[in-house]
Amino acid sequence: MIEKSIHVSLDIGTSSIKVVVCEFARQQLNVIGVGVERSTGVSRGIIVDIDATVEAIKRAVKKAEQRANVTIKNVIVGVPSNQISIEHCQGMIAVSSENREITNKDVDNVISAAKVRSVPPEREIISILPQEFIVDGFDGIRDPRGMIGVRLELHAHLVTGPKTIVHNIRRCVEKAGLHISELVLQPLATSKVALTPGERSFGTVLIDMGGGQTSVSAIHEDQVKFVFIDQEGGEYVTRDISTVLNTTLDNAELLKREFGYAIPSELAQDRYIPVEIVGHKDPVRIEEQYLSEIIEARLVQTFENVKRALNSVDALSLPGGIVLTGGASMLPGVVELAEDIFGVPVKLYMPEQMGLRHPSFSQAVGLLHYTVDLDDIHHFAQADVNTQKVGSTQQSKSLEKAKNLGQTFKETIQQDVRESEEKRVDKESENTPKKEGIFSNIGSKFKGFFDALGED
């Protein structure tokens, strides 16, 4: 019997709310339902009206449920990279079982120990990304379960974001009657589908051209190494057209979609389009090249801002070049304009799934692929974050838990030292020569660490 599972992503964007329902079977994701609703409570990628956003989410979910013939309860949600911070963190515990075999409980405990740190009250932990485990000094371990050891360490990346942004996302999802199964940093999710394994490994710049903002991230060694947000997106192009031509935003959006082109010099000068101008009874003929000049001006400004940010960290030297995605990247001529400005190879990514072949669905599809591909260790880490309660009380409990884990580690090693000493004394009483035990060395090596723990 084929094992199947249903996964649902929720992309809360400035221009639209997208819900994608997929069935995972035979190691493949198959889209079975999509719901798209206009977004009215989000500005520049940030929720500014909770009630309006909740209603839009409900409508999008209802559409997806009807098309997929399923009831949606759990959703994978993306977190925008606005003011995101990614820091290194580490934790260390003693293996809890008597036989010293590392279990799920030990992995959970060391993850909890790693994420306990001084996080400012205005920020919240979004996720913790395990990089490697170390068992008794042996590093580079991806999954320590089943191994034998006394000391377990974890090196990870801790992702934090503004508490207001994260709280508003959680609140909207809850008020819509849904539960967040995974909270994922958007660049991580999008890079999973927009970039090849080689591009993620050797280094590539990912530019997500959304409606309200342009999100830039440098991906290297499968990690987000740099993030930049330019507060200009596709909607700004629409507003420019509306302002310059004195036409409504709806007309401006229609002009952009039907006649928009990013490079005026490639258009013929004698091509005209009718435009409904405020104050004119009849449509006014506007040169198509003029419309293109309006579009180009905004895109050049956006790309120049991005270029300065990328040059500040030498990201344009990454071998993977640039990959464009997001709804605004679909405008004809954008790739060529980007190549001219950045001076590196640029390509466009759009999802391959039937019904989702548009760059605006990159985040929603990326959320699904990223979550499905997570291993048990990363699920452990994310579950630990998802179950945390926001507030000083929980932080105090977590700190106390970490202190207890450290104390347990101290007591375990000391017990091993005592047992080793007892055996040594017993054998010495039998006039049998005995070398100093390994745990005695460990106890000596970590004496300073024990003393520090005792002072807490």
Buried (B, 14 or more C-beta within 10 A) or exposed (E): EEEEEBBBBBBBBBBBBBBBBBBBEEEEBEBBBBBBBEBEBBBBBBBEBBEBBBBBBBBBBBBBBEBBEBEBEBBBBBBBBBBBBBEEBBBBBBBBEEEBBBBEEBBBBBBBBBBBBEBEEEBBBBBBBBBBBBBBEEEEBEEBBEBEBBBBBBBBBBBBBBBBBBBBBBBBBEBBEBEBBBBBBBBBBBBBBBBEEEBBBBBBBBBBBBBBBBBBBBBBEBBBBBBBBBBBBBBBBBBBBBEBBBBEEEBBBBBBEEBBBBBBEEBEEEEBBEBBBEEEEEEBEBBBBBBBBBBBBBBBBBBEBBBEBBEEEEBBEBEBBBBBBBBBBBBBBBBEBBBEBBEBBBBBBBBEBEEBEBBBBBBBBBBBBBBBEBEEBBEBBBBBBBEBEEEEEEBEBBBEBBBEBBBBBBEBBBEBBEEBBEEBEEEEEEEEEEEEBEBBEBBEEBEEBBEEBEEE
